Amino acid sequence: MSTGDSLRGAAALKALRKARGWSLADAARALIDTAHRLGQPLDSSVPSVQRSVARWESARCPVLPGDRYRLLLAHLYARGADGHVALGPGSDFAELLDALAHLGEADSRLSELRALLVRTATDDGTGLLALLAPTTRRSMAAALTDPARVDEALLAGLMAAVDDVNSQVGSLPFARLQLLLAPVTESCRRLLSGGVPEPLLPELRTVATQAYTLAGRLAFETRDDQASRALYAAGTATAGPLGDRWRRAVVHMSHALVTLYSTPGLESARQLVDAAVRDARTGDSVRVRARAHALQAEIAARSGSERHAQTALSLARYDLDRESNTGTDPSDTNFSADHLRGFEGLCELYVGDAAVAHDFFAGSVAALGSARERVQRTVVSTDQALACIRLDAPESAATLLHSCVDSAASTGGRVPALRLRRARKELRPWRREGFVADLDDHLIDMLGS
């Protein structure tokens, strides 16, 4: 961090305060009031807090606010001057995070702080528009009245909100994410009904496709299968006119995964995966193609077809090698060799060697470290536990499943819960053992089952 960065951060903090019309003393009183509102009153007096504010904004040698003050500043600036929570681009909160970054705060700590404020904003069921920038809110209200007023800035704001909700998967319960995404999904639906300028329709369809796909997954996770199917149908139809076929492949893949867990048998999921592969092969995203082939391998392995599973895995590896050589991909799909290890493990689990499967799963879990990958990490861990059971190591399996229970409970994820129940059934031969009784108690306490 350079001196210039620190000074820019200090100037940004000062600008935020001035924009609220606050003196140094006013800012100090606002921080003290925020601490009282949060049930964490400060022992410091107004003059003492005022001196701290002045040190953060110093034009000579500014300092980064301490942990407690960073939290108070976050809560203070999360609410706009109108009293509404605003955490999206262009909000005071976003400006605060940028200022703290210039003052030296680590990106990981800023991400944690933002995730905390998103969670807080949805604690009481309000804050539905929290992830929309203030300008996006105003533009959206105007466009819903007159679709001809849609512009590129509004569509960019809506896409940013979709990406924001998607990035919170694993950090927030799915029910809250569903609430945060609802305004964007409904806005897309209404705007697509007509009146939007023709040149902007492809971008609107792109935003809507991603919104519908994510909404379909969230509806599934919250056990609303009928709404999920309708949203995936809307996503598939909206992606159809787009020239980028890989976008429709992404819809098919997401739909296939939820179908795998909500529809008996494999045929419906297989048809969706095959459709995804067809679209991905004619699309420009090699990463999407790799993921489609990996899903094809999983379906083949679950069907007991080792040769087809290995062929699809080979194609997925080839695709990833191509993607790593080019270094560019039009999609933001997060699929890498670390994710592929989980699919390789699944294929070994169903049509290969359980010991090899266990090692693939362990490598995948170790690499999937971000909050966004928490749900995937939990799913892979339950598969690793199944491998342990097949290797006659049930106690090791139970140990793995305990951590999976905690993750499934915190996110409300449906797939991890289903995988947990399946793994628990595999432990029936050891049902009288103490480690199984402990796991059952944990399952009942956290998931009620």
C-alpha positions as CSV (number, residue, x, y, z in Angstrom):
1,M,0.0,0.0,0.0
2,S,1.5,3.4,-1.1
3,T,1.1,6.7,0.7
4,G,-0.9,7.9,-2.3
5,D,-3.4,5.0,-1.7
6,S,-3.8,5.9,1.9
7,L,-4.4,9.5,1.1
8,R,-7.1,8.6,-1.4
9,G,-8.7,6.4,1.2
10,A,-8.7,9.2,3.7
11,A,-10.1,11.7,1.2
12,A,-12.9,9.2,0.3
13,L,-13.9,8.8,4.0
14,K,-14.0,12.6,4.4
15,A,-16.1,12.9,1.2
16,L,-18.6,10.4,2.6
17,R,-18.9,12.3,5.8
18,K,-19.3,15.6,4.0
19,A,-21.9,14.2,1.7
20,R,-24.0,13.5,4.7
21,G,-23.5,17.1,5.9
22,W,-21.7,15.9,9.1
23,S,-19.0,17.7,11.0
24,L,-16.4,15.5,12.7
25,A,-18.5,15.7,15.9
26,D,-21.6,14.7,14.0
27,A,-19.8,11.7,12.6
28,A,-18.6,10.7,16.1
29,R,-22.2,11.0,17.4
30,A,-23.5,8.9,14.5
31,L,-21.0,6.2,15.3
32,I,-21.9,6.2,19.0
33,D,-25.6,6.0,18.1
34,T,-24.9,3.1,15.7
35,A,-23.1,1.2,18.4
36,H,-26.0,1.7,20.8
37,R,-28.5,0.5,18.1
38,L,-26.4,-2.7,17.6
39,G,-26.3,-3.3,21.3
40,Q,-22.5,-2.7,21.5
41,P,-22.2,0.7,23.2
42,L,-18.9,2.5,23.0
43,D,-17.2,3.5,26.2
44,S,-15.5,6.5,24.4
45,S,-16.8,10.0,24.5
46,V,-17.8,12.1,21.5
47,P,-14.4,14.0,21.6
48,S,-12.5,10.8,21.7
49,V,-14.4,9.2,18.8
50,Q,-14.1,12.6,16.9
51,R,-10.3,12.4,17.2
52,S,-10.4,8.8,15.8
53,V,-12.4,10.0,12.8
54,A,-9.9,12.8,12.2
55,R,-7.0,10.3,12.3
56,W,-8.7,8.2,9.6
57,E,-9.2,11.3,7.4
58,S,-5.8,12.8,8.0
59,A,-4.3,14.5,4.9
60,R,-0.8,13.7,6.2
61,C,-0.7,10.3,7.8
62,P,-4.1,8.5,7.8
63,V,-4.7,5.3,9.6
64,L,-7.0,2.4,8.9
65,P,-10.0,2.3,11.4
66,G,-9.8,-0.6,13.9
67,D,-12.0,-3.7,13.6
68,R,-14.8,-2.4,15.7
69,Y,-14.9,0.9,14.0
70,R,-14.9,-0.7,10.6
71,L,-18.0,-2.6,11.6
72,L,-19.7,0.5,12.9
73,L,-18.8,2.5,9.7
74,A,-20.2,-0.4,7.6
75,H,-23.5,-0.3,9.5
76,L,-23.6,3.5,9.4
77,Y,-23.0,3.8,5.7
78,A,-25.1,0.8,4.7
79,R,-28.2,3.0,5.1
80,G,-28.5,5.8,2.7
81,A,-29.6,9.3,3.5
82,D,-33.2,8.1,2.9
83,G,-32.9,5.4,5.6
84,H,-33.0,2.5,3.1
85,V,-30.3,-0.2,3.0
86,A,-28.1,0.2,-0.1
87,L,-25.1,-2.1,-0.6
88,G,-24.8,-2.1,-4.4
89,P,-22.4,-0.3,-6.8
90,G,-22.6,3.5,-6.3
91,S,-23.9,3.3,-2.8
92,D,-22.2,4.9,0.2
93,F,-21.4,1.5,1.5
94,A,-19.6,0.6,-1.7
95,E,-17.6,3.8,-1.5
96,L,-16.7,3.0,2.1
97,L,-15.3,-0.4,1.1
98,D,-13.3,1.2,-1.6
99,A,-11.9,3.7,0.9
100,L,-11.0,1.0,3.4
101,A,-9.2,-0.9,0.6
102,H,-7.1,2.2,-0.1
103,L,-6.3,2.4,3.6
104,G,-4.9,-1.1,3.5
105,E,-7.8,-3.4,4.5
106,A,-7.4,-6.9,2.9
107,D,-9.8,-8.0,0.2
108,S,-10.8,-11.1,2.2
109,R,-11.8,-9.0,5.2
110,L,-13.8,-6.6,3.0
111,S,-15.6,-9.6,1.5
112,E,-16.4,-10.9,5.0
113,L,-17.7,-7.4,6.0
114,R,-19.9,-7.2,3.0
115,A,-21.3,-10.7,3.5
116,L,-22.1,-9.7,7.1
117,L,-24.0,-6.6,6.0
118,V,-25.9,-8.5,3.3
119,R,-27.0,-11.0,6.0
120,T,-28.0,-8.2,8.4
121,A,-30.0,-6.5,5.7
122,T,-32.2,-9.6,5.2
123,D,-32.5,-10.5,8.9
124,D,-36.0,-9.2,9.2
125,G,-37.2,-9.9,5.6
126,T,-36.6,-6.4,4.4
127,G,-33.8,-5.0,2.3
128,L,-35.0,-6.7,-0.9
129,L,-33.4,-3.9,-3.0
130,A,-30.2,-3.8,-0.9
131,L,-28.0,-5.1,-3.7
132,L,-29.3,-2.6,-6.3
133,A,-27.4,0.6,-6.7
134,P,-29.4,3.8,-5.9
135,T,-29.3,4.9,-9.5
136,T,-30.4,1.4,-10.7
137,R,-33.4,1.6,-8.4
138,R,-34.5,4.9,-9.8
139,S,-33.9,3.8,-13.4
140,M,-35.7,0.5,-12.8
141,A,-38.8,2.3,-11.5
142,A,-38.8,4.6,-14.5
143,A,-38.3,1.8,-17.0
144,L,-41.1,-0.3,-15.5
145,T,-43.4,2.6,-16.2
146,D,-42.0,3.2,-19.7
147,P,-39.8,0.3,-21.0
148,A,-38.5,2.7,-23.8
149,R,-36.4,4.3,-21.0
150,V,-34.3,1.2,-20.5
151,D,-30.6,1.9,-21.1
152,E,-27.3,0.1,-20.9
153,A,-26.6,1.5,-17.4
154,L,-29.8,-0.1,-16.1
155,L,-29.0,-3.4,-17.6
156,A,-25.5,-3.3,-16.3
157,G,-26.9,-2.6,-12.8
158,L,-29.4,-5.5,-13.0
159,M,-26.6,-7.8,-14.1
160,A,-24.4,-6.7,-11.2
161,A,-27.2,-7.5,-8.8
162,V,-27.6,-11.0,-10.3
163,D,-23.8,-11.6,-10.0
164,D,-23.9,-10.2,-6.4
165,V,-26.7,-12.7,-5.4
166,N,-24.8,-15.5,-7.0
167,S,-21.6,-14.6,-5.2
168,Q,-23.5,-14.9,-1.9
169,V,-24.3,-18.6,-2.4
170,G,-22.7,-20.4,0.5
171,S,-22.7,-17.3,2.7
172,L,-26.4,-16.7,3.0
173,P,-29.4,-19.1,3.4
174,F,-31.0,-19.8,0.0
175,A,-34.4,-18.3,1.2
176,R,-32.7,-14.9,1.7
177,L,-31.0,-15.1,-1.7
178,Q,-34.3,-15.8,-3.3
179,L,-35.7,-12.6,-1.7
180,L,-32.8,-10.5,-2.9
181,L,-33.1,-11.8,-6.5
182,A,-36.9,-11.5,-6.7
183,P,-37.0,-7.8,-7.8
184,V,-34.5,-8.4,-10.6
185,T,-36.4,-11.5,-11.9
186,E,-39.7,-9.7,-11.8
187,S,-38.3,-6.6,-13.5
188,C,-36.8,-8.8,-16.3
189,R,-40.2,-10.5,-16.8
190,R,-42.1,-7.3,-17.2
191,L,-39.5,-5.6,-19.4
192,L,-39.4,-8.6,-21.8
193,S,-43.1,-8.3,-22.3
194,G,-42.5,-5.4,-24.8
195,G,-41.5,-1.8,-25.3
196,V,-37.7,-2.1,-24.7
197,P,-35.6,-0.6,-27.5
198,E,-34.6,-3.3,-30.1
199,P,-30.8,-2.8,-29.8
200,L,-31.0,-3.5,-26.1
201,L,-33.0,-6.7,-26.3
202,P,-30.0,-9.1,-26.5
203,E,-28.5,-7.7,-23.4
204,L,-31.8,-7.8,-21.6
205,R,-32.2,-11.4,-22.6
206,T,-28.7,-12.2,-21.3
207,V,-29.5,-10.6,-17.9
208,A,-32.9,-12.3,-17.8
209,T,-31.4,-15.7,-18.7
210,Q,-28.9,-15.6,-15.8
211,A,-31.6,-14.3,-13.4
212,Y,-34.1,-17.0,-14.3
213,T,-31.4,-19.7,-14.1
214,L,-30.3,-18.6,-10.7
215,A,-33.9,-18.2,-9.5
216,G,-34.7,-21.7,-10.7
217,R,-31.9,-23.1,-8.6
218,L,-32.9,-21.1,-5.6
219,A,-36.5,-22.2,-5.9
220,F,-35.4,-25.8,-6.0
221,E,-33.2,-25.3,-3.0
222,T,-36.2,-23.9,-1.1
223,R,-38.3,-26.9,-2.2
224,D,-40.6,-25.2,-4.7
225,D,-40.2,-27.5,-7.6
226,Q,-43.1,-26.1,-9.6
227,A,-41.7,-22.6,-9.5
228,S,-38.2,-24.0,-10.3
229,R,-39.4,-25.8,-13.4
230,A,-41.3,-22.6,-14.6
231,L,-38.2,-20.5,-14.1
232,Y,-35.9,-22.9,-16.0
233,A,-38.4,-23.0,-18.8
234,A,-38.4,-19.2,-18.9
235,G,-34.5,-19.2,-18.9
236,T,-34.4,-21.7,-21.7
237,A,-36.8,-19.8,-23.9
238,T,-35.1,-16.5,-23.2
239,A,-31.7,-17.8,-24.0
240,G,-33.0,-19.3,-27.3
241,P,-32.7,-16.1,-29.5
242,L,-29.2,-15.4,-28.2
243,G,-26.3,-16.1,-30.5
244,D,-24.1,-17.5,-27.7
245,R,-25.3,-21.1,-27.5
246,W,-23.2,-21.7,-24.4
247,R,-25.7,-19.5,-22.4
248,R,-28.5,-21.9,-23.1
249,A,-26.1,-24.8,-22.2
250,V,-25.6,-23.2,-18.7
251,V,-29.4,-23.2,-18.2
252,H,-29.7,-26.8,-19.3
253,M,-26.9,-27.9,-16.9
254,S,-28.3,-26.1,-13.9
255,H,-31.8,-27.6,-14.7
256,A,-30.2,-31.1,-15.1
257,L,-28.7,-31.0,-11.7
258,V,-31.9,-30.0,-9.9
259,T,-33.8,-32.6,-12.0
260,L,-31.4,-35.2,-10.9
261,Y,-32.5,-34.7,-7.3
262,S,-36.2,-33.9,-7.8
263,T,-37.3,-36.5,-10.5
264,P,-37.1,-40.3,-10.2
265,G,-34.7,-42.0,-12.5
266,L,-31.9,-40.6,-14.7
267,E,-33.6,-40.1,-18.1
268,S,-34.9,-36.6,-17.6
269,A,-31.6,-35.4,-16.3
270,R,-29.8,-37.2,-19.1
271,Q,-31.8,-35.5,-21.8
272,L,-31.0,-32.1,-20.3
273,V,-27.3,-32.9,-20.1
274,D,-27.3,-34.1,-23.7
275,A,-29.0,-30.9,-24.7
276,A,-26.3,-28.9,-22.8
277,V,-23.5,-30.8,-24.5
278,R,-25.0,-30.1,-28.0
279,D,-25.3,-26.4,-27.2
280,A,-21.9,-26.2,-25.6
281,R,-20.2,-27.8,-28.6
282,T,-21.5,-25.1,-30.9
283,G,-20.8,-22.3,-28.4
284,D,-17.6,-20.3,-27.8
285,S,-17.1,-21.2,-24.1
286,V,-14.7,-24.1,-23.7
287,R,-15.2,-24.0,-19.9
288,V,-18.9,-24.5,-20.3
289,R,-18.2,-27.4,-22.7
290,A,-15.9,-29.0,-20.1
291,R,-18.5,-28.8,-17.4
292,A,-21.2,-30.2,-19.7
293,H,-18.9,-33.2,-20.5
294,A,-18.2,-33.7,-16.8
295,L,-22.0,-33.8,-16.1
296,Q,-22.4,-36.3,-19.0
297,A,-19.7,-38.4,-17.3
298,E,-21.6,-38.3,-14.0
299,I,-24.9,-39.4,-15.6
300,A,-23.1,-42.2,-17.4
301,A,-21.4,-43.4,-14.2
302,R,-24.6,-43.4,-12.3
303,S,-26.1,-45.5,-15.1
304,G,-23.2,-48.0,-14.7
305,S,-21.6,-47.2,-18.1
306,E,-17.9,-47.0,-17.3
307,R,-16.8,-46.7,-20.9
308,H,-19.1,-43.7,-21.6
309,A,-18.2,-42.1,-18.3
310,Q,-14.4,-42.3,-19.0
311,T,-14.9,-41.0,-22.6
312,A,-16.8,-37.9,-21.3
313,L,-14.2,-37.3,-18.6
314,S,-11.5,-37.4,-21.3
315,L,-13.4,-34.8,-23.3
316,A,-13.7,-32.6,-20.2
317,R,-10.0,-32.8,-19.5
318,Y,-9.3,-32.0,-23.1
319,D,-11.6,-28.9,-22.9
320,L,-9.9,-27.7,-19.7
321,D,-6.4,-28.1,-21.2
322,R,-7.6,-26.0,-24.2
323,E,-9.0,-23.3,-21.9
324,S,-5.8,-23.1,-19.9
325,N,-3.8,-22.7,-23.1
326,T,-6.0,-19.8,-24.4
327,G,-6.6,-18.2,-21.0
328,T,-9.8,-16.5,-22.3
329,D,-13.3,-17.6,-22.0
330,P,-16.5,-15.6,-22.6
331,S,-18.4,-17.2,-19.7
332,D,-17.9,-16.5,-16.0
333,T,-18.6,-20.2,-15.2
334,N,-16.4,-21.3,-12.3
335,F,-15.2,-24.7,-13.5
336,S,-11.6,-25.8,-13.2
337,A,-9.5,-29.0,-12.7
338,D,-10.3,-28.8,-9.0
339,H,-14.1,-29.1,-9.8
340,L,-13.4,-31.8,-12.3
341,R,-11.7,-33.9,-9.5
342,G,-15.1,-34.2,-7.9
343,F,-16.6,-35.6,-11.1
344,E,-13.6,-38.0,-11.5
345,G,-14.3,-39.2,-7.9
346,L,-17.9,-39.8,-8.7
347,C,-17.1,-41.9,-11.7
348,E,-14.7,-43.9,-9.7
349,L,-17.2,-44.3,-6.9
350,Y,-19.9,-45.7,-9.2
351,V,-17.9,-47.6,-11.8
352,G,-14.3,-47.8,-10.4
353,D,-12.2,-48.0,-7.3
354,A,-13.4,-46.5,-4.1
355,A,-9.9,-45.8,-2.9
356,V,-9.1,-43.8,-6.0
357,A,-12.5,-42.0,-5.6
358,H,-11.6,-41.0,-2.0
359,D,-8.4,-39.4,-3.1
360,F,-10.1,-37.5,-5.9
361,F,-12.7,-36.2,-3.5
362,A,-10.1,-35.2,-0.9
363,G,-8.2,-33.2,-3.5
364,S,-11.3,-31.5,-4.7
365,V,-12.4,-30.6,-1.1
366,A,-9.0,-29.2,-0.3
367,A,-9.0,-26.9,-3.4
368,L,-12.6,-25.6,-3.0
369,G,-11.9,-23.1,-0.3
370,S,-14.0,-20.0,-1.1
371,A,-17.3,-19.2,0.5
372,R,-19.0,-19.4,-2.9
373,E,-17.8,-23.0,-3.2
374,R,-19.1,-24.0,0.2
375,V,-22.1,-25.9,-1.1
376,Q,-20.1,-27.8,-3.7
377,R,-17.5,-28.6,-1.0
378,T,-20.2,-30.0,1.2
379,V,-21.5,-32.2,-1.6
380,V,-18.1,-33.5,-2.5
381,S,-17.4,-34.2,1.2
382,T,-20.6,-36.4,1.5
383,D,-19.3,-38.3,-1.6
384,Q,-16.0,-38.7,0.1
385,A,-17.8,-40.2,3.1
386,L,-19.5,-42.7,0.8
387,A,-16.1,-43.7,-0.4
388,C,-15.0,-44.2,3.2
389,I,-18.0,-46.5,3.9
390,R,-17.1,-48.6,0.8
391,L,-13.5,-48.8,2.1
392,D,-14.9,-50.1,5.5
393,A,-14.0,-47.0,7.3
394,P,-17.4,-45.9,8.7
395,E,-16.1,-43.9,11.6
396,S,-14.0,-41.7,9.2
397,A,-17.2,-41.3,7.1
398,A,-19.2,-40.1,10.2
399,T,-16.5,-37.6,11.0
400,L,-16.7,-36.1,7.5
401,L,-20.5,-36.0,7.7
402,H,-20.5,-34.0,10.9
403,S,-18.9,-31.0,9.1
404,C,-21.4,-31.5,6.2
405,V,-24.3,-31.3,8.6
406,D,-23.2,-27.8,9.8
407,S,-22.8,-26.5,6.3
408,A,-26.1,-27.9,5.1
409,A,-27.8,-26.3,8.1
410,S,-26.3,-22.9,7.6
411,T,-27.1,-22.6,3.9
412,G,-30.4,-24.6,3.9
413,G,-29.0,-26.4,0.8
414,R,-31.3,-29.2,-0.5
415,V,-28.7,-31.2,-2.4
416,P,-26.3,-31.4,0.6
417,A,-29.2,-32.5,2.8
418,L,-30.3,-35.2,0.3
419,R,-26.7,-36.4,0.0
420,L,-26.4,-36.5,3.8
421,R,-29.5,-38.7,4.1
422,R,-28.2,-41.1,1.5
423,A,-24.8,-41.4,3.3
424,R,-26.6,-42.0,6.6
425,K,-28.5,-44.9,5.0
426,E,-25.2,-46.4,4.0
427,L,-24.2,-46.4,7.7
428,R,-27.1,-48.6,8.7
429,P,-24.9,-51.7,9.3
430,W,-23.2,-49.7,12.1
431,R,-26.4,-48.1,13.5
432,R,-25.7,-49.5,17.0
433,E,-22.3,-47.8,17.2
434,G,-21.8,-44.7,19.2
435,F,-20.3,-42.7,16.3
436,V,-23.6,-43.2,14.3
437,A,-25.7,-42.3,17.3
438,D,-23.7,-39.0,17.7
439,L,-24.2,-38.3,14.0
440,D,-28.0,-38.9,14.3
441,D,-28.2,-36.5,17.2
442,H,-26.3,-33.9,15.2
443,L,-28.7,-34.4,12.2
444,I,-31.7,-34.1,14.3
445,D,-30.4,-31.0,16.1
446,M,-29.4,-29.1,13.0
447,L,-31.7,-30.4,10.2
448,G,-34.6,-32.0,12.2
449,S,-34.1,-35.3,10.5
